[in-house]
Each structure stands twice: as C-alpha cells, then as structure tokens.
C-alpha cells in the first residue's frame, strides 16, 4: 500500500513513522533541531512547490530514515492513509 505525497511522490505505507503539521510541531525546539539535523544529514526531500504544510518521517526496511516536506496538510494525508487502510480491509 502506498501514500501519495504530491509532485508524483509516492511512499510505502509501511515505512511511515509519523505525519506532522509543520505549523504546530515546529513550535518545539526539539522538532526544529531534528529537522535541521535531518537537512544537514541530507535525508530531507522537498516534494512541494508552494508553502510546506507537513513533514513525513519514514524509515525503510534497510533502516534508512527519510523526511519528506509536503504542501499537503497533515490532516489530508491522514485521511488518505485511513482511506488506503479501509480500502484494503474491505477487499
């Protein structure tokens, strides 16, 4: 199962650790430090042209982390994820 993040970027649903709202989560200094370190480590991928609204933290089966910055809101991404799970359960 996959989740579409925008700009033709699709990620494996099982790799998702968390989906976070940029406006509310970056209030925390710890979150800002995490995102800054992730950018320095080269694991951030920007998948938006406009103002970013969310970030998605993933870890693949090899244990490699990746952070995606998306213009789609965390609420919309959550609804998409729930729709994927519900569609899969109805098969």
C-alpha positions in Angstrom: 0.0 0.0 0.0 1.2 3.5 -0.9 0.5 7.0 0.1 0.7 9.9 -2.4 2.5 13.0 -1.0 2.3 15.2 -4.1 4.6 16.0 -7.0 4.4 12.4 -8.2 6.0 11.2 -4.9 4.5 8.0 -3.5 5.8 6.3 -0.4 5.3 2.8 1.0 2.7 3.0 3.7 4.6 0.6 6.0 7.7 3.0 6.0 5.8 5.8 7.6 6.8 6.6 11.2 4.7 9.8 11.5 2.9 12.6 9.7 3.3 16.0 11.3 1.9 19.5 10.9 4.7 22.0 10.3 3.0 24.9 11.9 2.2 23.2 15.2 5.1 20.9 15.6 7.9 23.3 14.8 6.9 25.3 17.9 9.1 22.8 19.8 12.8 23.4 19.7 13.4 19.7 19.6 11.4 19.4 16.4 13.3 22.3 14.8 16.6 20.7 15.9 15.5 17.3 14.4 14.6 18.9 11.1 17.8 20.9 11.0 19.9 17.9 11.6 17.9 15.8 9.0 18.6 18.5 6.5 22.3 18.6 7.3 22.4 14.8 7.0 20.8 15.0 3.6 17.8 13.0 4.3 15.2 15.7 3.6 13.3 15.6 0.3 11.1 18.5 -0.6 8.0 17.4 -2.5 6.3 20.8 -2.9 6.4 24.0 -4.9 4.3 26.1 -2.6 4.4 26.8 1.2 5.0 23.5 3.0 2.3 22.3 5.4 3.6 19.0 6.7 6.5 16.7 7.1 6.5 12.9 7.0 9.2 10.8 8.7 9.9 7.4 7.2 12.2 4.5 7.8 12.6 1.9 5.1 13.3 -1.8 5.6 17.1 -1.1 5.4 16.7 1.2 8.4 17.4 4.4 6.5 15.5 7.4 7.5 13.9 10.0 5.2 12.0 13.1 5.8 9.6 14.4 3.2 8.4 18.0 3.2 4.9 18.3 1.6 2.4 21.0 0.7 -0.5 18.7 1.6 -1.8 19.2 5.1 -1.2 16.5 7.7 -5.0 16.1 8.1 -5.4 15.4 4.4 -2.5 12.9 4.4 -4.0 11.2 7.5 -7.4 10.9 5.7 -5.6 9.5 2.6 -3.9 6.9 4.8 -7.1 6.0 6.5 -8.8 5.5 3.1 -6.0 3.2 2.0 -6.3 1.1 5.1 -10.1 1.0 4.9 -10.0 0.0 1.2 -7.5 -2.7 1.9 -9.6 -4.1 4.8 -12.7 -4.2 2.5 -11.1 -6.5 0.0 
